């Protein structure tokens, strides 16, 4: 072959000649090895290739494969191609090169779209943690796409199913497991503009890619339930209308369903059962499985960014979908069981901090590398803006205990990419000492379940003491201030995917999980809910009216509290799961959003209220503070930035602070916010009085007089059915009494007459 090229720029010359050389070489190799993907077994041994980067990397002429396999004795690369007769043909190529326990080889002519997997040889000594079994086809941990279904068959288990897990099963699993796919490195983010919303101004919307779009009438049917469906203008329009700044996607890493679900005719809907930390879940793609899911996911991120919406992924690095010792062998267990998992009992059993059968061993450097490589990939090549870490305490454990100086937390803190994205911890796991709310280091925000519990308790009439409720409403300084974090370290939520929806929270006191096939044993019994006198749905107009008011109370409290609010998808339109508080296996209309509620007279006012509250919040810096309140005077008259009032209009005393309450006034001063503009200018905002009244009886609340306010304008009253944000025609004078309806909340804007900032 000959190459001809003329240019006067040496750098251009080098790049162009290399590109042309690769093209010519690739054509030649395709001619010589035209059967690379035909499965006829005539391929020569792979070239040595490189140990890094891990995974399968296409360079224009062929693909380099690299797999960390610890103490394995041999590794075979398996290439697949579907034959004309519908069968799948496999070609096995031994990877003979090993560097630092990474097995690697370069195969000319292998291009994007190629299906592949591994077979790893080694000892079979389960009692010591060794579970190598070359009869089992394994996914590449670094695969950027996965294709094919996991089908339950006895052959997918490394041991003889139904017997002791120490007896090896030598049946081939290839026909029943998904395969890895070679993907081109062709991401182009040059035209993408990340929204980069400050934490304090963020409003998160938790959603499921499929559940959000599966029933949307304005999304073409073939796009429903997909990344492309979420990128459709009809889906994005709703998010923009609400005003949310970020979507938090339930797991989109490639996952499989658990054995007990498949045997019961169900599937895992939520996706907390990962087998591919780099691969977008193929079932959510309309573009096919040979890498199309990667491009479709990127297009979705582009579309959301263009609308000013960030993308946060709910990620599951604490365990994998292989489960406990009796689970299938799909990837990590067959590559190096003792290298990837925390083992116990001499190696035969798994340490289980997750309740899912296994725990990834983040203490091992190669496992930590896998996780951080995955995270960086999703940021740099898939465009995401942050992560919510499922059971994050399991990742922060050293040998046993949760450790603020663990290698995982340390690596994240110093990483130039990961330290700059949004990091959210679910700050607990199921192991001893696993509850760590308030204990994660700076950079991290946390799901604050203490906020959830306090707000639920207040509005259901449990009457928590003022101190506990006040801390939650004002940013949880008792949890986050001592280590230098800010109010936005608290991710405030009343509901999440796990538990009752907001509508069910006011409709059921007992879970209704029979459809899950576990005799209603699954899901929490600690719902902190109240059915308002009737269990389940009812046509009683008084009960229905009160429930809707309570939903307005909960949504209003969430969106007016200091911290970062997280709304669960569908709560703004009255979504119900019929009392199921653990719908993880309900991939059906029970979990999918019913978009008909969006335009119904029954729920449209709640959608409008939610949107107006979000826009009100984002318009007022006093409602999205970046620093904790000081409680100290900010004016010459002694006006403090935060004050608490009794129904009699007086400031609360220490005695009041520790007493249970059903009524509370929260005064937020905007006269001197502890924040400066981009040029150092002082930021001044309106001041507000937020009144929460959880008693069933109406009452009169005396509004604080001077210096707190000259008069007040009512901005919101949740007792109003049609438009809770309809304003009163006349201001209400300070010192006068304001009637509160039973179980209602009011927001009033303060009018000052005696002091103004200079």
MIFI-291047 format. One record per residue (C-alpha): residue number from 1; residue in three letters; x, y, z. Coordinates in steps of 0.05 Angstrom, whole numbers, m for minus. Example, Ala and Ser with C-alpha at 12.3 -4.5 7.8 and 13.67 -1.06 7.14 Angstrom:
1,ala,246,m90,156 .
2,ser,273,m21,143 .
***
This chain:
1,unk,0,0,0 .
2,unk,22,72,m11 .
3,unk,3,137,24 .
4,unk,6,203,m12 .
5,unk,m2,270,24 .
6,unk,23,341,14 .
7,unk,19,399,63 .
8,unk,61,455,92 .
9,unk,37,447,165 .
10,unk,77,392,201 .
11,unk,23,384,255 .
12,unk,m32,377,203 .
13,unk,14,330,164 .
14,unk,23,284,224 .
15,unk,m51,281,240 .
16,unk,m73,272,169 .
17,unk,m22,218,152 .
18,unk,m40,180,215 .
19,unk,m114,184,199 .
20,unk,m103,162,128 .
21,unk,m57,107,151 .
22,unk,m108,81,199 .
23,unk,m161,82,145 .
24,unk,m118,45,94 .
25,unk,m95,m4,148 .
26,unk,m166,m16,169 .
27,unk,m187,m30,97 .
28,unk,m129,m77,88 .
29,unk,m143,m114,153 .
30,unk,m216,m120,135 .
31,unk,m195,m151,69 .
32,unk,m147,m199,103 .
33,unk,m192,m213,163 .
34,unk,m259,m204,131 .
35,unk,m286,m256,178 .
36,unk,m270,m218,243 .
37,unk,m344,m217,260 .
38,unk,m365,m280,224 .
39,unk,m348,m327,280 .
40,unk,m311,m377,236 .
41,unk,m252,m381,285 .
42,unk,m198,m363,233 .
43,unk,m174,m301,268 .
44,unk,m101,m296,287 .
45,unk,m82,m283,360 .
46,unk,m93,m211,382 .
47,unk,m35,m163,380 .
48,unk,m7,m144,448 .
49,unk,m45,m79,454 .
50,unk,m44,m35,516 .
51,unk,m65,m44,589 .
52,unk,m97,26,591 .
53,unk,m149,51,582 .
54,unk,m191,m6,610 .
55,unk,m249,m30,568 .
56,unk,m256,m34,493 .
57,unk,m228,26,455 .
58,unk,m234,34,380 .
59,unk,m179,74,346 .
60,unk,m204,76,275 .
61,unk,m171,11,252 .
62,unk,m186,m37,307 .
63,unk,m203,m44,381 .
64,unk,m159,m51,442 .
65,unk,m188,m94,498 .
66,unk,m164,m89,570 .
67,unk,m192,m125,630 .
68,unk,m169,m124,703 .
69,unk,m177,m196,725 .
70,unk,m136,m200,789 .
71,unk,m114,m272,804 .
72,unk,m145,m303,741 .
73,unk,m104,m356,705 .
74,unk,m127,m341,634 .
75,unk,m175,m294,597 .
76,unk,m210,m305,531 .
77,unk,m241,m249,491 .
78,unk,m305,m273,458 .
79,unk,m330,m239,394 .
80,unk,m402,m252,371 .
81,unk,m439,m244,307 .
82,unk,m511,m263,291 .
83,unk,m513,m312,234 .
84,unk,m565,m313,177 .
85,unk,m599,m372,209 .
86,unk,m614,m333,273 .
87,unk,m559,m366,313 .
88,unk,m502,m328,346 .
89,unk,m432,m348,329 .
90,unk,m375,m340,378 .
91,unk,m301,m332,365 .
92,unk,m254,m339,425 .
93,unk,m188,m303,425 .
94,unk,m139,m314,483 .
95,unk,m111,m251,514 .
96,unk,m39,m271,526 .
97,unk,m12,m204,550 .
98,unk,m17,m187,624 .
99,unk,9,m124,656 .
100,unk,m4,m108,729 .
101,unk,m60,m159,729 .
102,unk,m93,m127,668 .
103,unk,m103,m175,610 .
104,unk,m101,m139,543 .
105,unk,m98,m147,468 .
106,unk,m112,m109,404 .
107,unk,m156,m138,350 .
108,unk,m150,m105,281 .
109,unk,m215,m95,243 .
110,unk,m262,m97,304 .
111,unk,m307,m37,298 .
112,unk,m362,m2,337 .
113,unk,m424,m44,343 .
114,unk,m385,m108,355 .
115,unk,m415,m153,409 .
116,unk,m364,m183,457 .
117,unk,m354,m213,525 .
118,unk,m302,m250,567 .
119,unk,m290,m320,594 .
120,unk,m243,m321,653 .
121,unk,m206,m382,677 .
122,unk,m182,m396,748 .
123,unk,m193,m436,811 .
124,unk,m261,m460,834 .
125,unk,m256,m456,909 .
126,unk,m319,m420,933 .
127,unk,m303,m433,1006 .
128,unk,m242,m387,995 .
129,unk,m278,m337,951 .
130,unk,m252,m364,884 .
131,unk,m310,m372,835 .
132,unk,m278,m373,766 .
133,unk,m318,m410,714 .
134,unk,m301,m403,640 .
135,unk,m368,m432,620 .
136,unk,m400,m366,639 .
137,unk,m398,m308,590 .
138,unk,m382,m244,627 .
139,unk,m396,m171,614 .
140,unk,m338,m122,610 .
141,unk,m342,m78,672 .
142,unk,m321,m20,628 .
143,unk,m370,m35,571 .
144,unk,m400,30,545 .
145,unk,m461,m5,518 .
146,unk,m496,m71,532 .
147,unk,m543,m107,486 .
148,unk,m589,m167,496 .
149,unk,m633,m192,552 .
150,unk,m616,m228,616 .
151,unk,m658,m291,613 .
152,unk,m666,m334,675 .
153,unk,m638,m403,663 .
154,unk,m599,m451,707 .
155,unk,m539,m440,662 .
156,unk,m530,m368,685 .
157,unk,m508,m391,754 .
158,unk,m435,m408,766 .
159,unk,m456,m463,814 .
160,unk,m507,m519,804 .
161,unk,m573,m484,816 .
162,unk,m614,m511,873 .
163,unk,m556,m546,906 .
164,unk,m496,m524,947 .
165,unk,m462,m462,918 .
166,unk,m396,m500,920 .
167,unk,m411,m547,861 .
168,unk,m392,m516,795 .
169,unk,m440,m514,736 .
170,unk,m405,m524,669 .
171,unk,m462,m507,623 .
172,unk,m451,m449,575 .
173,unk,m489,m386,594 .
174,unk,m478,m346,530 .
175,unk,m548,m356,503 .
176,unk,m580,m326,565 .
177,unk,m539,m265,583 .
178,unk,m529,m196,552 .
179,unk,m465,m177,514 .
180,unk,m419,m118,515 .
181,unk,m415,m72,455 .
182,unk,m356,m35,425 .
183,unk,m373,40,422 .
184,unk,m336,95,385 .
185,unk,m306,153,424 .
186,unk,m342,207,386 .
187,unk,m374,252,439 .
188,unk,m377,325,418 .
189,unk,m396,375,473 .
190,unk,m369,436,437 .
191,unk,m439,465,427 .
192,unk,m466,444,495 .
193,unk,m475,496,550 .
194,unk,m482,468,619 .
195,unk,m533,507,660 .
196,unk,m487,509,722 .
197,unk,m543,527,769 .
198,unk,m516,548,838 .
199,unk,m536,498,893 .
200,unk,m575,550,931 .
201,unk,m619,564,871 .
202,unk,m631,492,852 .
203,unk,m698,456,852 .
204,unk,m692,382,838 .
205,unk,m745,339,804 .
206,unk,m736,264,815 .
207,unk,m762,223,757 .
208,unk,m759,156,723 .
209,unk,m741,158,649 .
210,unk,m793,107,630 .
211,unk,m846,123,682 .
212,unk,m846,197,665 .
213,unk,m859,189,590 .
214,unk,m893,121,582 .
215,unk,m964,149,581 .
216,unk,m951,219,554 .
217,unk,m1003,230,498 .
218,unk,m961,284,463 .
219,unk,m899,241,457 .
220,unk,m899,194,396 .
221,unk,m914,124,419 .
222,unk,m847,95,395 .
223,unk,m810,146,438 .
224,unk,m849,136,502 .
225,unk,m808,107,558 .
226,unk,m741,126,526 .
227,unk,m686,177,531 .
228,unk,m713,208,467 .
229,unk,m781,212,499 .
230,unk,m752,252,557 .
231,unk,m717,297,507 .
232,unk,m783,309,470 .
233,unk,m809,381,475 .
234,unk,m874,356,508 .
235,unk,m834,328,566 .
236,unk,m786,386,572 .
237,unk,m843,437,567 .
238,unk,m872,409,632 .
239,unk,m806,415,668 .
240,unk,m795,486,643 .
241,unk,m866,505,661 .
242,unk,m855,481,732 .
243,unk,m788,518,736 .
244,unk,m746,461,763 .
245,unk,m671,468,752 .
246,unk,m650,395,751 .
247,unk,m677,326,738 .
248,unk,m652,270,782 .
249,unk,m659,207,742 .
250,unk,m671,141,776 .
251,unk,m616,92,756 .
252,unk,m599,91,682 .
253,unk,m537,46,687 .
254,unk,m549,m21,655 .
255,unk,m586,m65,705 .
256,unk,m619,m133,710 .
257,unk,m679,m159,747 .
258,unk,m672,m203,809 .
259,unk,m685,m277,805 .
260,unk,m746,m276,851 .
261,unk,m779,m222,808 .
262,unk,m767,m259,743 .
263,unk,m794,m324,772 .
264,unk,m856,m286,794 .
265,unk,m867,m254,726 .
266,unk,m845,m185,748 .
267,unk,m785,m141,732 .
268,unk,m742,m90,769 .
269,unk,m772,m22,750 .
270,unk,m729,25,791 .
271,unk,m662,m3,767 .
272,unk,m623,m7,832 .
273,unk,m589,m72,808 .
274,unk,m531,m50,765 .
275,unk,m487,m94,722 .
276,unk,m456,m40,677 .
277,unk,m429,24,707 .
278,unk,m412,56,640 .
279,unk,m471,34,598 .
280,unk,m538,71,591 .
281,unk,m594,21,603 .
282,unk,m610,m5,534 .
283,unk,m685,m16,547 .
284,unk,m693,60,553 .
285,unk,m667,72,483 .
286,unk,m708,76,420 .
287,unk,m645,75,377 .
288,unk,m626,2,384 .
289,unk,m574,m34,424 .
290,unk,m509,m32,384 .
291,unk,m487,34,415 .
292,unk,m548,75,395 .
293,unk,m567,82,468 .
294,unk,m503,122,480 .
295,unk,m519,174,427 .
296,unk,m592,178,448 .
297,unk,m573,190,520 .
298,unk,m525,246,499 .
299,unk,m579,278,456 .
300,unk,m626,277,516 .
301,unk,m574,313,559 .
302,unk,m563,364,503 .
303,unk,m638,378,500 .
304,unk,m645,386,575 .
305,unk,m584,432,579 .
306,unk,m613,474,523 .
307,unk,m675,484,566 .
308,unk,m632,505,626 .
309,unk,m641,439,663 .
310,unk,m585,400,695 .
311,unk,m581,324,694 .
312,unk,m565,287,759 .
313,unk,m559,211,759 .
314,unk,m580,167,816 .
315,unk,m521,118,817 .
316,unk,m513,51,851 .
317,unk,m440,35,865 .
318,unk,m452,2,932 .
319,unk,m472,m67,904 .
320,unk,m484,m102,838 .
321,unk,m540,m142,806 .
322,unk,m504,m208,818 .
323,unk,m532,m212,889 .
324,unk,m507,m260,942 .
325,unk,m472,m327,935 .
326,unk,m534,m358,904 .
327,unk,m539,m305,850 .
328,unk,m521,m308,776 .
329,unk,m450,m300,749 .
330,unk,m454,m243,700 .
331,unk,m392,m200,709 .
332,unk,m352,m184,772 .
333,unk,m362,m251,807 .
334,unk,m333,m288,748 .
335,unk,m276,m239,735 .
336,unk,m249,m237,806 .
337,unk,m299,m250,862 .
338,unk,m251,m234,918 .
339,unk,m224,m173,883 .
340,unk,m290,m138,871 .
341,unk,m332,m156,932 .
342,unk,m326,m152,1007 .
343,unk,m323,m225,1029 .
344,unk,m337,m257,1096 .
345,unk,m336,m327,1127 .
346,unk,m267,m343,1098 .
347,unk,m290,m320,1029 .
348,unk,m352,m362,1017 .
349,unk,m402,m309,1038 .
350,unk,m410,m235,1025 .
351,unk,m410,m176,1073 .
352,unk,m477,m144,1060 .
353,unk,m483,m71,1081 .
354,unk,m536,m59,1027 .
355,unk,m590,m111,1038 .
356,unk,m580,m133,966 .
357,unk,m534,m192,977 .
358,unk,m466,m162,965 .
359,unk,m424,m99,975 .
360,unk,m370,m74,927 .
361,unk,m302,m71,960 .
362,unk,m285,3,950 .
363,unk,m223,m7,994 .
364,unk,m191,m44,935 .
365,unk,m155,6,889 .
366,unk,m181,m25,824 .
367,unk,m254,m22,849 .
368,unk,m244,51,869 .
369,unk,m214,64,801 .
370,unk,m274,31,767 .
371,unk,m322,76,805 .
372,unk,m284,141,793 .
373,unk,m270,124,720 .
374,unk,m345,112,712 .
375,unk,m363,178,746 .
376,unk,m314,218,703 .
377,unk,m340,184,640 .
378,unk,m411,205,655 .
379,unk,m389,277,667 .
380,unk,m339,286,610 .
381,unk,m367,242,555 .
382,unk,m441,237,573 .
383,unk,m451,308,598 .
384,unk,m484,297,665 .
385,unk,m480,350,720 .
386,unk,m480,310,784 .
387,unk,m496,246,821 .
388,unk,m539,221,878 .
389,unk,m504,162,910 .
390,unk,m550,106,933 .
391,unk,m531,81,1003 .
392,unk,m470,126,1002 .
393,unk,m448,104,1072 .
394,unk,m429,37,1043 .
395,unk,m379,72,997 .
396,unk,m350,112,1054 .
397,unk,m332,51,1096 .
398,unk,m259,34,1106 .
399,unk,m248,m37,1132 .
400,unk,m313,m36,1171 .
401,unk,m335,32,1197 .
402,unk,m359,92,1159 .
403,unk,m299,138,1155 .
404,unk,m299,211,1135 .
405,unk,m227,201,1113 .
406,unk,m242,139,1071 .
407,unk,m207,132,1005 .
408,unk,m272,141,967 .
409,unk,m287,209,999 .
410,unk,m215,230,994 .
411,unk,m208,214,920 .
412,unk,m273,250,903 .
413,unk,m251,312,942 .
414,unk,m186,319,903 .
415,unk,m210,297,834 .
416,unk,m208,357,786 .
417,unk,m271,334,751 .
418,unk,m314,303,805 .
419,unk,m301,355,858 .
420,unk,m336,406,812 .
421,unk,m402,371,800 .
422,unk,m462,364,845 .
423,unk,m453,308,896 .
424,unk,m513,282,936 .
425,unk,m507,227,988 .
426,unk,m561,181,1012 .
427,unk,m524,183,1079 .
428,unk,m539,114,1106 .
429,unk,m533,40,1093 .
430,unk,m559,m22,1129 .
431,unk,m495,m39,1167 .
432,unk,m477,m22,1239 .
433,unk,m464,53,1246 .
434,unk,m490,65,1176 .
435,unk,m536,124,1192 .
436,unk,m493,184,1176 .
437,unk,m541,243,1164 .
438,unk,m501,306,1176 .
439,unk,m434,270,1176 .
440,unk,m411,275,1103 .
441,unk,m354,324,1090 .
442,unk,m357,391,1052 .
443,unk,m372,387,977 .
444,unk,m428,337,994 .
445,unk,m502,350,1001 .
446,unk,m547,299,1034 .
447,unk,m617,271,1029 .
448,unk,m644,297,1095 .
449,unk,m694,246,1121 .
450,unk,m699,286,1186 .
451,unk,m732,341,1145 .
452,unk,m780,291,1115 .
453,unk,m800,263,1182 .
454,unk,m808,330,1217 .
455,unk,m853,359,1162 .
456,unk,m895,297,1157 .
457,unk,m903,294,1232 .
458,unk,m924,367,1237 .
459,unk,m977,365,1184 .
460,unk,m1006,298,1207 .
461,unk,m1015,329,1276 .
462,unk,m960,293,1314 .
463,unk,m937,361,1342 .
464,unk,m861,358,1344 .
465,unk,m826,409,1387 .
466,unk,m812,477,1358 .
467,unk,m737,466,1358 .
468,unk,m737,405,1314 .
469,unk,m786,434,1263 .
470,unk,m751,503,1262 .
471,unk,m683,472,1248 .
472,unk,m713,435,1188 .
473,unk,m749,496,1160 .
474,unk,m687,540,1165 .
475,unk,m635,495,1132 .
476,unk,m617,445,1188 .
477,unk,m559,485,1216 .
478,unk,m554,434,1273 .
479,unk,m533,382,1222 .
480,unk,m491,420,1172 .
481,unk,m463,485,1200 .
482,unk,m410,457,1246 .
483,unk,m366,429,1190 .
484,unk,m370,491,1146 .
485,unk,m426,470,1100 .
486,unk,m484,513,1078 .
487,unk,m560,508,1080 .
488,unk,m560,476,1011 .
489,unk,m524,416,1041 .
490,unk,m595,395,1060 .
491,unk,m634,363,1004 .
492,unk,m704,373,1031 .
493,unk,m757,323,1011 .
494,unk,m825,301,1036 .
495,unk,m831,243,987 .
496,unk,m784,204,942 .
497,unk,m789,145,895 .
498,unk,m783,100,957 .
499,unk,m847,108,997 .
500,unk,m916,138,990 .
501,unk,m930,192,938 .
502,unk,m954,257,967 .
503,unk,m1026,240,951 .
504,unk,m1020,171,982 .
505,unk,m987,203,1043 .
506,unk,m1054,237,1059 .
507,unk,m1096,178,1037 .
508,unk,m1067,116,1069 .
509,unk,m1040,98,1137 .
510,unk,m1021,27,1117 .
511,unk,m981,4,1057 .
512,unk,m1016,m36,1002 .
513,unk,m959,m75,971 .
514,unk,m994,m141,955 .
515,unk,m982,m132,881 .
516,unk,m907,m139,894 .
517,unk,m916,m213,910 .
518,unk,m883,m210,978 .
519,unk,m945,m216,1022 .
520,unk,m941,m142,1039 .
521,unk,m878,m154,1079 .
522,unk,m835,m107,1037 .
523,unk,m833,m32,1044 .
524,unk,m831,8,1108 .
525,unk,m886,9,1161 .
526,unk,m861,76,1187 .
527,unk,m898,120,1138 .
528,unk,m916,178,1184 .
529,unk,m978,186,1143 .
530,unk,m1051,203,1159 .
531,unk,m1113,182,1121 .
532,unk,m1157,238,1149 .
533,unk,m1209,190,1175 .
534,unk,m1218,143,1117 .
535,unk,m1169,91,1091 .
536,unk,m1160,96,1016 .
537,unk,m1197,136,963 .
538,unk,m1265,164,979 .
539,unk,m1318,208,948 .
540,unk,m1333,244,1014 .
541,unk,m1325,317,994 .
542,unk,m1301,339,1062 .
543,unk,m1246,286,1065 .
544,unk,m1225,300,993 .
545,unk,m1222,375,1005 .
546,unk,m1180,366,1068 .
547,unk,m1132,318,1034 .
548,unk,m1120,367,977 .
549,unk,m1107,423,1027 .
550,unk,m1056,379,1062 .
551,unk,m1021,366,996 .
552,unk,m1018,441,986 .
553,unk,m990,449,1057 .
554,unk,m936,397,1044 .
555,unk,m916,425,976 .
556,unk,m916,497,1003 .
557,unk,m874,478,1063 .
558,unk,m824,441,1019 .
559,unk,m815,498,970 .
560,unk,m810,553,1022 .
561,unk,m760,518,1068 .
562,unk,m687,537,1068 .
563,unk,m645,484,1033 .
564,unk,m653,450,965 .
565,unk,m723,423,952 .
566,unk,m733,357,915 .
567,unk,m801,343,885 .
568,unk,m820,272,867 .
569,unk,m846,266,796 .
570,unk,m922,269,793 .
571,unk,m933,297,863 .
572,unk,m950,363,830 .
573,unk,m1009,330,795 .
574,unk,m1034,284,849 .
575,unk,m1002,219,826 .
576,unk,m1022,157,865 .
577,unk,m994,87,871 .
578,unk,m1058,62,906 .
579,unk,m1021,57,972 .
580,unk,m961,18,947 .
581,unk,m900,47,982 .
582,unk,m848,3,949 .
583,unk,m866,1,875 .
584,unk,m797,m21,853 .
585,unk,m824,m79,813 .
586,unk,m886,m45,783 .
587,unk,m866,m29,712 .
588,unk,m937,m12,693 .
589,unk,m990,42,700 .
590,unk,m986,38,776 .
591,unk,m917,72,771 .
592,unk,m924,111,706 .
593,unk,m948,183,707 .
594,unk,m1021,193,687 .
595,unk,m1016,256,645 .
596,unk,m1091,264,641 .
597,unk,m1087,294,711 .
598,unk,m1047,352,683 .
599,unk,m1109,384,652 .
600,unk,m1162,359,699 .
601,unk,m1200,411,740 .
602,unk,m1185,368,801 .
603,unk,m1108,373,797 .
604,unk,m1092,430,750 .
605,unk,m1093,481,808 .
606,unk,m1039,440,844 .
607,unk,m994,441,782 .
608,unk,m1003,517,778 .
609,unk,m990,526,852 .
610,unk,m926,485,848 .
611,unk,m900,525,789 .
612,unk,m916,592,822 .
613,unk,m882,571,887 .
614,unk,m819,551,849 .
615,unk,m818,616,811 .
616,unk,m830,655,875 .
617,unk,m773,618,908 .
618,unk,m725,631,851 .
619,unk,m744,705,849 .
620,unk,m728,718,922 .
621,unk,m657,708,950 .
622,unk,m685,706,1021 .
623,unk,m720,641,1003 .
624,unk,m657,608,975 .
625,unk,m602,630,1022 .
626,unk,m529,610,1012 .
627,unk,m512,620,1086 .
628,unk,m546,601,1151 .
629,unk,m586,652,1189 .
630,unk,m549,684,1246 .
631,unk,m609,701,1289 .
632,unk,m573,767,1304 .
633,unk,m599,838,1294 .
634,unk,m590,865,1223 .
635,unk,m621,934,1233 .
636,unk,m613,991,1283 .
637,unk,m681,972,1312 .
638,unk,m657,902,1330 .
639,unk,m692,866,1273 .
640,unk,m661,797,1265 .
641,unk,m652,759,1200 .
642,unk,m694,701,1228 .
643,unk,m745,702,1283 .
644,unk,m800,655,1309 .
645,unk,m868,678,1333 .
646,unk,m925,648,1374 .
647,unk,m998,657,1353 .
648,unk,m1001,715,1401 .
649,unk,m951,754,1359 .
650,unk,m893,751,1409 .
651,unk,m824,723,1397 .
652,unk,m815,653,1423 .
653,unk,m777,644,1487 .
654,unk,m731,587,1506 .
655,unk,m790,553,1540 .
656,unk,m831,557,1476 .
657,unk,m771,530,1436 .
658,unk,m775,462,1471 .
659,unk,m851,455,1472 .
660,unk,m894,418,1422 .
661,unk,m931,463,1374 .
662,unk,m987,462,1323 .
663,unk,m977,534,1301 .
664,unk,m913,570,1283 .
665,unk,m894,637,1252 .
666,unk,m827,641,1215 .
667,unk,m802,712,1200 .
668,unk,m750,717,1144 .
669,unk,m716,784,1137 .
670,unk,m691,805,1068 .
671,unk,m663,871,1092 .
672,unk,m591,848,1098 .
673,unk,m579,779,1067 .
674,unk,m513,747,1083 .
675,unk,m494,745,1010 .
676,unk,m463,792,959 .
677,unk,m474,803,886 .
678,unk,m420,790,833 .
679,unk,m389,859,844 .
680,unk,m394,855,919 .
681,unk,m459,894,923 .
682,unk,m506,884,981 .
683,unk,m567,842,964 .
684,unk,m634,865,992 .
685,unk,m699,828,984 .
686,unk,m770,829,1010 .
687,unk,m783,802,1080 .
688,unk,m835,748,1092 .
689,unk,m875,718,1148 .
690,unk,m891,644,1138 .
691,unk,m946,617,1183 .
692,unk,m958,542,1191 .
693,unk,m1021,519,1227 .
694,unk,m1032,444,1235 .
695,unk,m1090,445,1284 .
696,unk,m1159,425,1258 .
697,unk,m1190,487,1289 .
698,unk,m1187,557,1259 .
699,unk,m1152,610,1300 .
700,unk,m1130,682,1300 .
701,unk,m1056,696,1292 .
702,unk,m1032,764,1316 .
703,unk,m984,793,1265 .
704,unk,m918,821,1293 .
705,unk,m919,897,1296 .
706,unk,m862,947,1289 .
707,unk,m803,940,1281 .
708,unk,m820,875,1246 .
709,unk,m871,904,1199 .
710,unk,m917,962,1187 .
711,unk,m966,919,1148 .
712,unk,m970,854,1109 .
713,unk,m993,830,1041 .
714,unk,m1020,760,1038 .
715,unk,m984,724,982 .
716,unk,m1010,653,993 .
717,unk,m1064,619,1033 .
718,unk,m1069,543,1025 .
719,unk,m1140,545,1052 .
720,unk,m1163,574,985 .
721,unk,m1185,519,939 .
722,unk,m1180,550,870 .
723,unk,m1121,597,873 .
724,unk,m1082,595,939 .
725,unk,m1038,652,914 .
726,unk,m1096,700,903 .
727,unk,m1076,764,938 .
728,unk,m1119,802,988 .
729,unk,m1143,869,962 .
730,unk,m1121,906,1024 .
731,unk,m1057,901,1066 .
732,unk,m1064,874,1137 .
733,unk,m1036,920,1191 .
734,unk,m982,896,1238 .
735,unk,m1009,881,1307 .
736,unk,m1077,860,1280 .
737,unk,m1105,790,1282 .
738,unk,m1108,746,1220 .
739,unk,m1155,688,1216 .
740,unk,m1123,621,1198 .
741,unk,m1166,564,1173 .
742,unk,m1155,497,1205 .
743,unk,m1095,460,1175 .
744,unk,m1069,515,1131 .
745,unk,m1007,554,1114 .
746,unk,m1000,628,1096 .
747,unk,m944,668,1067 .
748,unk,m945,744,1077 .
749,unk,m899,796,1047 .
750,unk,m875,848,1097 .
751,unk,m884,923,1086 .
752,unk,m835,967,1126 .
753,unk,m847,1039,1145 .
754,unk,m791,1057,1192 .
755,unk,m725,1030,1165 .
756,unk,m692,1018,1099 .
757,unk,m621,996,1083 .
758,unk,m570,1048,1063 .
***
